[in-house]
Amino acid sequence: MDTVRIRLLGPVTAYRDTVEMPLGPSRQRAVLGYLALHRGQPVPLGAITRAVWGDDAPVSGEHLVRTYVARLRRALEPGTPPRARTNVIASVPGGYRLDVPPERVDASHFRHLLGAARSRQAAGSPHDAFHLLTRALELWQDPTLADLGGLLASPRHLTALRRDWVDAGLRHIEVGLRLGQASAVLPVGERLAAVEPLQETVQARYLEALTRSGQRAAAVHHFLDVRARLRAELGVEPGPELRRLYAALLHAGDEPQPPAGAPATVAVVEPDPRHRWCGPGPPIGPLIGREDDLSRCATLLVAHRHVTVVGPAGCGKSATGLTVAERVAGAFPDGVATVDAAEARDCGEVLRLLAETLELPPDADPLHAVGQQRVLLVLNDVEHLGARAGEMVDYALRRCRGAAMLVTSRRRLGLTHEAVFRLAPLALPDLDAPETLADNPAVRLFAHRAGLIRPGFRLTPADTVTVARICHGLDGLPLAVELAAACLYTDSLDGVLRRVDHPLDELRPHRRGHPRHHRSLSAALHRSLAMVPPVDLACLARLGVGDRSFSLQEAVTHCAGLVSPDRLPAVLDRLAEESLLAVRPGPDGPRYRMLRTVALAAVAARGSGPGEGHQEFHGIAGNQP
């Protein structure tokens, strides 16, 4: 008889030598799959029927199974006389048996290799066990068994096989790490983590593999993703093992990896729940729509001593920075100190505020007090301090060698050691896809805030469209969306939508507990424009009239008479540095985009409306830098 091989650990297929054989319709393939799961064992006809149809088996179910078996025999043994086609699927009293050697059914071969690997591991032969486990896992094309699972009526038929795959993967990682093969086990760890996202043992082994292979930033990012998923789907925090591994990862720094052959254990330290936090804390309540940003920024902060979060006014830089600080606080045993520098007149006042935060005497040097401690310093809203802010941060990091710095600002500081994290507004809702609106982060933020202002608030389908239009008109800026939702205290949803026509004047709800520039959209944007040179502001206002997406050549046309074409790129670069323009490189040169709210503020600041001509701007052409 020709060699027949059957595969279950991916698409259900059968081969004679190297030629794939047609297995027929799905029910027929299900019969073969179920018999192959029980290779060499007699399987009653009723058990096959239940496996294929579950409790909904038709009256003719057993007759259909016999028909499927006859067709499978014809496909598997085409050169054998009809009555002699029992070499692959044999008849037994009341049922059938698949008579194929174990090495010719991948699931059986996998279990044989796994059993041998367990024995070699128990006997103290890790190299043999690792080789056997590698061969066993290579048989799996699809760990989810999606094809076979879709053919059978119940997933319970695959539970044991899936459990064996997880066991093989965990053993592969454990033995591989013991042998110093961290990089070799990463693909298996990644597959395990993707298929079993809520199994903490799996996630812990993958985290350990990432760490031992030197991918520290990726390990931090993965832990944060796992923690967010556990919170969102199960409402729980990571267990002790994951927390210990994360703490060890954060404290590991640049320590060398264990030598090959060292035990696959990591010295772990539980995060101290009493770690000191001085200064303003993170916002109360969820930071909606920012989970990916939080994870990426936290990863960046672990990998670098200095991160600056930049973005337009009202995009949530301070809230994001403080939440990131909370997430990585366990990495800083000497605490976290936060300073709101928005009202500081100079860098000296920022340092005095830091001293006050650290509860030092008024004339104390806070940087001397920090010394070599492992502290995270968070400075919020430093853009108004100009170049001095960068000099202060550079000086602080040079004096405080154990400290890290997280800064929020509309512009980057321009330091050589600075890692920049760009924070954009929330994604805009797609008004042409109403079925997606309720899941849009800006819409969800509005609904959450509205529920606080008006308990019991629920979005109807019609309301969802209105809220989406509100969020769209406010550029998805979290500050603007929150202000709009707060207006529901005295206004209707349609009334709030009308306010969006004039957001600078009409989004001014009563708001306490926030810095002055966060109490209205007008205040936030005015702060952004206050230090912009007059000619730059004039160009911004001119570009804000009409289409707010433009190329360099289109900008030259719009700004004619304000600045010469050869100087305009420098003006646009400065506006982009201030997060007043977004720029995207392209094959035909850069393309710029301005937020609607920024355009309204720029036009208002210049005292020019959309219907006015260009004469308003001619008088300031002489102020070009």
C-alpha positions in Angstrom: 0.0 0.0 0.0 1.2 3.5 -0.8 2.2 5.7 2.2 -0.8 7.6 3.5 -0.1 10.6 5.8 -2.8 12.6 7.5 -2.4 16.1 8.9 -4.6 17.6 11.7 -2.3 20.3 13.1 -3.2 22.8 10.4 -5.6 22.4 7.5 -7.1 18.8 7.6 -5.4 17.1 4.7 -4.3 13.7 3.5 -1.4 12.8 1.3 -0.4 9.7 -0.6 3.4 10.1 -0.8 3.6 13.8 -1.9 0.2 14.0 -3.6 -2.7 15.6 -1.7 -5.9 13.5 -1.9 -9.4 15.1 -2.2 -11.3 14.6 1.0 -14.7 15.9 -0.1 -17.1 18.2 1.8 -16.7 19.5 5.3 -18.7 16.7 7.1 -16.7 14.1 5.3 -13.4 15.8 6.3 -14.8 16.0 9.9 -15.3 12.2 10.0 -11.7 11.6 8.9 -10.4 14.2 11.4 -12.3 12.6 14.3 -11.0 9.2 13.4 -7.5 10.5 13.1 -7.7 12.1 16.6 -8.4 8.5 17.9 -5.9 6.8 15.6 -5.7 3.0 16.3 -8.7 3.0 18.5 -12.2 1.7 17.7 -14.6 4.6 17.4 -18.4 3.9 17.8 -20.6 5.1 15.0 -22.7 7.1 17.5 -19.6 8.9 18.8 -18.7 9.9 15.2 -22.2 11.2 14.6 -22.2 13.3 17.8 -18.7 14.7 17.0 -19.8 15.8 13.5 -23.3 17.2 14.3 -23.5 17.5 18.1 -27.0 17.3 19.5 -28.4 18.3 16.2 -27.6 15.1 14.3 -30.2 14.3 11.7 -32.2 11.0 11.8 -30.1 9.8 8.9 -26.8 10.7 10.7 -25.4 7.2 11.0 -26.3 6.4 7.4 -24.5 9.6 6.3 -21.4 8.6 8.3 -21.3 5.3 6.5 -21.6 7.1 3.1 -18.7 9.5 4.1 -16.5 6.5 5.2 -17.1 4.8 1.8 -16.1 7.9 -0.1 -13.1 8.4 2.1 -12.0 4.8 1.5 -12.3 5.4 -2.2 -10.2 8.6 -1.9 -7.5 7.1 0.4 -7.2 3.7 -1.5 -8.2 4.5 -5.1 -6.3 1.5 -6.5 -7.8 -1.1 -4.2 -11.0 -3.1 -5.0 -14.0 -1.6 -3.3 -14.5 -4.5 -0.8 -10.8 -4.5 0.1 -10.6 -0.8 1.0 -10.1 -1.4 4.7 -6.3 -0.9 5.0 -6.7 2.8 6.2 -10.2 2.9 7.7 -11.1 -0.5 9.1 -14.5 -1.7 10.1 -15.0 -2.8 13.7 -18.1 -3.9 15.5 -20.4 -0.9 15.7 -17.9 1.6 14.3 -14.5 2.2 12.6 -10.8 2.5 13.3 -8.1 4.4 11.5 -5.3 2.0 10.9 -2.4 4.2 10.1 1.0 4.1 11.9 1.4 6.8 14.5 4.2 8.6 12.6 1.9 9.0 9.7 -0.7 11.1 11.6 1.0 14.4 12.7 -1.1 14.6 16.0 -0.1 11.1 17.0 3.5 11.7 16.0 3.5 14.9 18.1 2.2 13.1 21.2 4.9 10.4 20.7 7.7 13.0 20.5 6.3 15.0 23.5 6.2 11.8 25.6 9.8 11.0 24.7 10.8 14.6 25.5 9.2 14.4 28.9 11.1 11.2 29.7 14.4 12.7 28.6 13.8 15.8 30.6 13.0 13.8 33.7 16.1 11.7 33.2 18.3 14.8 33.2 19.0 15.0 29.4 18.0 18.5 28.5 19.8 18.5 25.1 17.8 15.4 24.0 14.6 16.8 25.4 15.1 20.2 23.6 15.7 18.4 20.3 12.6 16.3 20.7 10.5 19.2 21.7 11.7 21.2 18.7 10.7 18.4 16.3 7.3 18.1 18.0 6.5 21.8 17.8 7.6 22.0 14.1 4.7 19.7 13.3 2.1 22.4 14.2 1.1 24.7 11.4 -1.8 26.3 13.3 -1.8 26.1 17.1 -5.5 27.2 17.2 -6.5 24.1 15.2 -9.0 26.4 13.4 -9.8 24.1 10.5 -10.4 21.0 12.6 -12.2 23.0 15.3 -14.5 24.4 12.6 -15.3 20.9 11.3 -16.2 19.3 14.6 -19.3 20.2 16.5 -17.6 20.9 19.9 -14.2 22.4 20.8 -14.0 19.9 23.7 -12.7 17.3 21.3 -9.5 19.3 20.9 -9.0 20.4 24.5 -6.4 17.7 25.3 -4.5 18.2 22.1 -4.3 22.0 22.7 -3.2 21.4 26.3 -0.4 19.2 25.1 0.7 21.9 22.7 0.9 24.5 25.5 2.8 22.0 27.6 5.3 21.3 24.8 5.8 25.0 24.2 6.4 25.8 27.9 8.8 22.9 28.2 10.6 24.1 25.1 11.1 27.5 26.6 12.1 26.2 30.0 14.7 23.8 28.6 15.9 26.2 26.0 16.5 29.0 28.5 18.4 26.5 30.7 20.6 25.7 27.8 21.2 29.4 27.0 19.0 29.3 23.8 16.9 32.3 24.6 16.8 33.6 21.0 15.9 30.1 19.7 12.8 29.8 21.9 11.4 33.2 21.1 9.3 32.1 18.1 7.6 29.5 20.1 7.1 31.9 23.0 5.6 34.5 20.7 3.1 31.9 19.3 2.2 30.7 22.8 1.6 34.3 24.0 -0.6 35.1 21.0 -2.7 31.9 21.3 -3.1 32.0 25.1 -3.2 35.8 25.8 -4.8 35.4 29.3 -2.8 32.4 30.6 -0.3 34.1 32.9 2.2 31.2 33.0 2.5 31.4 29.2 3.0 35.2 29.3 5.5 34.9 32.1 7.7 32.4 30.1 7.5 34.6 27.0 8.4 37.7 29.1 11.4 35.8 30.5 12.5 34.7 27.0 12.4 38.3 25.7 14.4 39.5 28.7 17.0 36.7 28.5 17.5 37.4 24.7 18.2 41.1 25.4 15.0 42.5 24.2 14.3 44.5 27.3 12.1 47.2 25.7 10.0 44.7 23.9 9.6 42.8 27.2 8.3 45.9 28.9 5.9 46.7 26.1 4.6 43.1 26.2 4.0 43.2 30.0 2.1 46.5 29.6 -0.1 44.9 26.8 -0.8 41.8 28.9 -1.7 43.9 32.0 -4.1 46.1 29.9 -5.7 43.0 28.5 -6.1 41.3 31.9 -7.7 44.5 33.2 -10.0 45.0 30.2 -11.2 41.4 29.7 -11.0 39.9 33.2 -10.9 42.9 35.5 -7.8 41.6 37.3 -4.2 42.7 37.8 -1.2 40.5 36.7 -0.4 37.7 39.2 2.7 37.6 41.4 5.0 35.8 38.9 4.4 38.3 36.1 4.8 41.2 38.6 8.1 39.8 39.9 9.5 39.3 36.4 8.4 42.8 35.4 10.1 44.3 38.5 13.3 42.4 37.8 13.2 43.5 34.2 12.9 47.2 35.2 15.6 46.9 37.8 18.0 44.9 35.6 19.3 47.9 33.7 22.3 47.0 31.6 23.4 44.0 33.7 25.0 41.2 31.6 22.9 38.2 30.7 23.5 34.9 32.5 26.1 32.7 30.7 25.0 29.7 28.6 24.0 26.8 30.8 23.0 28.9 33.7 19.6 28.1 35.3 16.6 29.8 33.7 15.8 31.8 36.8 15.8 35.5 37.2 16.5 37.3 40.5 13.3 39.0 41.2 12.2 41.9 43.4 8.6 42.7 44.2 7.8 46.3 43.5 7.5 48.2 46.7 3.9 49.3 47.0 5.0 52.1 49.3 7.2 53.7 46.7 7.2 57.5 47.2 5.1 59.7 44.9 5.6 63.4 45.3 3.6 66.0 43.5 0.4 65.9 41.3 -0.7 62.4 40.5 -2.2 60.9 37.4 -5.8 61.7 36.4 -8.7 60.0 38.2 -10.5 57.6 36.0 -9.5 55.8 32.7 -7.4 57.4 30.0 -9.7 56.4 27.1 -8.2 55.7 23.7 -4.6 55.9 24.9 -3.7 52.3 25.8 -1.3 51.9 22.9 0.3 55.3 23.4 0.8 54.5 27.1 2.5 51.2 26.3 4.8 52.7 23.7 5.7 55.7 25.8 6.4 53.5 28.8 8.6 51.3 26.7 10.5 54.3 25.5 11.0 55.6 29.0 12.4 52.3 30.2 14.9 52.2 27.3 16.0 55.9 27.7 16.7 58.2 30.6 15.0 61.2 29.0 11.7 61.2 27.1 9.8 64.3 25.9 6.1 63.9 25.1 5.2 66.4 22.4 1.9 67.3 20.7 -0.7 70.0 20.1 -2.5 71.9 22.8 -5.3 69.8 24.4 -4.1 66.4 23.2 -3.5 65.1 26.7 0.3 65.3 27.1 0.2 65.9 30.9 -2.4 63.2 31.6 -0.5 60.7 29.4 2.9 61.6 31.0 1.6 61.2 34.5 -0.1 57.9 33.7 3.0 56.6 32.1 4.9 57.6 35.3 2.5 55.6 37.4 3.0 52.6 35.2 6.8 52.5 35.4 7.0 53.8 39.0 8.1 50.3 40.2 11.4 50.9 38.3 12.3 53.8 40.5 12.8 52.6 44.1 13.5 56.1 45.3 10.2 57.5 44.0 8.5 59.7 41.5 8.5 63.5 41.7 6.2 65.5 39.5 6.1 69.3 38.9 3.5 71.3 37.0 5.7 74.0 35.4 2.9 75.7 33.5 2.9 78.8 35.6 6.6 78.9 36.3 8.2 82.2 35.1 11.7 80.7 34.7 13.8 77.6 35.3 14.7 78.8 38.8 11.1 78.7 39.7 10.8 75.2 38.3 13.6 74.1 40.6 12.0 75.8 43.6 8.7 74.0 42.8 10.7 70.7 42.7 12.2 71.5 46.1 8.7 72.2 47.4 7.5 68.9 45.9 10.3 67.0 47.6 9.4 68.8 50.9 12.8 70.5 51.1 13.5 73.9 52.7 12.9 76.9 50.3 16.6 77.6 49.8 17.6 73.9 49.3 19.1 72.6 46.1 16.7 69.9 44.9 19.2 68.4 42.5 21.7 67.9 45.3 18.9 66.2 47.3 18.1 63.9 44.5 21.8 63.0 44.1 22.4 59.5 42.8 18.9 58.2 43.8 16.9 56.3 41.3 14.1 58.8 40.9 11.8 59.6 38.0 11.3 63.4 37.6 8.3 64.5 35.6 8.1 68.1 34.3 4.8 69.1 32.8 4.2 72.0 30.4 7.7 73.5 29.9 7.3 74.9 26.4 7.0 78.5 27.5 10.5 78.4 29.0 12.1 78.1 25.6 15.6 76.9 25.1 16.2 77.3 28.9 14.0 74.3 29.5 16.4 72.1 27.5 19.4 73.5 29.4 17.8 72.8 32.7 16.9 69.2 31.9 20.4 68.5 30.5 22.0 70.0 33.6 19.7 68.0 35.9 20.4 64.7 34.2 24.2 65.3 34.3 24.0 66.0 38.0 21.6 63.3 38.9 23.1 60.2 37.3 20.5 57.8 38.7 17.5 59.9 37.7 15.3 59.7 34.6 13.3 62.6 33.2 9.8 62.6 31.6 8.9 66.0 30.1 5.7 67.2 28.4 5.9 70.1 26.0 4.5 71.3 22.7 8.0 71.3 21.3 11.0 68.9 21.7 13.9 70.2 23.8 16.5 69.3 21.1 18.9 67.4 23.4 21.1 64.7 22.0 20.0 62.2 24.6 16.3 63.1 24.2 13.8 60.4 23.0 10.7 62.1 21.5 7.2 60.6 21.8 4.7 62.3 19.5 1.1 62.3 20.9 -1.6 62.9 18.4 -5.3 63.7 18.9 -7.6 60.8 19.2 -8.6 59.1 15.9 -11.5 61.0 14.2 -14.7 59.1 13.8 -15.6 58.0 10.3 -18.9 59.7 9.6 -19.4 57.5 6.5 -19.3 54.3 8.6 -22.0 54.7 11.3 -21.5 51.1 12.5 -18.0 52.0 13.7 -18.9 55.2 15.6 -19.6 53.8 19.0 -16.2 52.2 19.2 -14.3 55.4 18.2 -12.1 56.5 21.1 -13.2 60.2 20.9 -16.9 59.1 21.0 -16.2 56.8 23.9 -14.5 59.6 25.8 -17.4 62.0 25.2 -19.9 59.3 26.4 -17.8 58.6 29.5 -17.6 62.3 30.5 -21.2 62.8 29.6 -22.1 60.0 32.0 -20.3 61.8 34.8 -22.1 65.1 34.1 -25.5 63.5 33.5 -25.7 60.1 35.3 -27.6 57.5 33.2 -26.5 59.1 29.9 -26.7 56.5 27.1 -25.9 56.9 23.4 -28.7 56.1 21.0 -27.8 55.4 17.4 -29.0 59.0 16.5 -27.1 60.4 19.4 -23.9 58.6 18.4 -23.9 60.3 15.0 -24.3 63.7 16.8 -21.5 63.0 19.2 -19.3 61.8 16.3 -19.9 65.2 14.5 -19.0 67.0 17.7 -15.8 65.0 18.1 -15.0 65.5 14.4 -15.4 69.3 14.7 -13.1 69.4 17.7 -10.3 67.5 15.9 -10.5 64.6 18.4 -8.6 66.7 21.0 -9.3 65.1 24.4 -9.5 68.5 26.1 -12.0 69.9 23.7 -14.1 66.7 23.8 -14.2 66.8 27.6 -15.2 70.5 27.6 -18.0 69.7 25.1 -19.3 66.9 27.2 -19.2 69.1 30.3 -21.6 71.6 28.5 -24.3 68.9 28.8 -24.8 70.1 32.4 -26.8 73.0 31.0 -27.3 72.2 27.3 -28.7 69.5 25.0 -26.7 67.4 22.7 -27.8 69.4 19.7 -27.0 72.5 21.6 -23.5 71.3 22.2 -23.1 70.5 18.5 -24.1 74.1 17.7 -21.4 75.3 20.1 -18.8 73.5 18.1 -19.3 76.1 15.3 -17.6 78.6 17.6 -15.7 76.4 20.1 -13.3 79.1 21.3 -16.1 81.3 22.6 -18.7 78.7 23.5 -16.9 75.8 25.1 -16.4 77.3 28.5 -18.1 75.1 31.1 -17.4 75.6 34.8 -14.3 73.6 35.4 -12.1 73.3 38.6 -9.2 71.2 39.5 -7.3 72.0 36.3 -4.5 74.5 35.4 -5.9 77.7 34.0 -4.9 76.9 30.4 -6.9 73.6 30.6 -10.2 75.3 31.7 -11.2 76.4 28.2 -10.1 75.6 24.6 -9.5 79.2 24.0 -7.0 79.4 26.9 -5.1 76.3 25.8 -4.8 77.6 22.2 -3.9 81.1 23.2 -1.1 79.7 25.3 0.1 77.8 22.2 0.1 81.0 20.0 1.4 83.5 22.6 5.1 83.0 21.8 4.8 82.5 18.0 6.6 85.3 16.1 4.2 87.7 14.3 5.1 86.6 10.8 4.7 82.9 11.7 1.3 83.7 13.2 0.3 85.6 10.1 1.2 82.7 7.9 -0.6 80.3 10.2 -3.7 82.4 10.0 -3.5 82.7 6.3 -3.1 79.0 5.9 -6.0 78.3 8.2 -8.5 79.9 5.8 -9.8 77.3 3.4 -8.3 73.8 2.9 -6.1 73.1 6.0 -4.1 70.4 4.2 -1.6 71.8 1.7 1.8 71.3 0.1 4.8 73.6 0.3 3.9 75.1 -3.1 0.3 75.7 -2.0 1.6 77.4 1.1 3.9 79.7 -1.0 0.8 80.8 -2.9 -1.3 81.4 0.3 1.5 83.3 2.1 2.5 85.5 -0.9 3.3 89.0 0.5 4.0 87.7 4.0 7.3 85.9 3.6 9.5 85.2 0.6 9.3 81.6 -0.9 12.9 80.8 0.2 12.1 81.7 3.8 8.7 80.0 4.0 10.1 76.4 4.6 11.8 77.7 7.8 8.5 79.3 9.0 6.6 76.0 8.4 9.4 74.1 10.2 9.0 76.4 13.2 5.2 75.9 13.2 5.6 72.2 13.0 8.1 72.3 15.9 5.4 74.1 18.0 2.9 71.3 17.1 0.8 73.8 15.3 1.2 72.0 12.0 1.5 68.3 11.3 3.9 67.4 8.5 4.1 64.2 6.5 7.0 63.6 4.1 6.1 62.3 0.7 7.7 61.6 -2.7 6.5 65.0 -3.9 7.8 66.9 -0.9 6.3 67.5 2.6 2.5 67.8 3.1 1.2 69.9 6.0 -2.1 69.7 7.9 -3.6 72.1 10.4 -6.2 71.3 13.0 -9.5 73.1 12.7 -9.3 74.4 16.2 -5.7 75.7 15.6 -6.9 77.5 12.4 -9.8 79.2 14.3 -7.4 80.3 17.0 -4.9 81.6 14.6 -7.4 83.6 12.5 -8.9 85.0 15.8 -5.5 86.0 17.0 -4.7 87.9 13.9 -8.1 89.6 13.9 -8.9 88.3 10.4 -12.0 86.4 9.4 -12.4 84.0 6.5 -14.2 86.6 4.4 -11.4 89.2 4.6 -8.7 89.7 2.0 -5.0 89.7 2.3 -4.5 93.4 3.0 -4.7 92.7 6.8 -1.4 91.0 6.6 0.7 93.3 4.3 1.7 95.6 7.1 3.6 92.9 9.0 5.7 91.7 6.1 8.6 93.8 7.5 8.6 91.8 10.7 10.1 88.7 9.0 12.8 87.1 11.0 
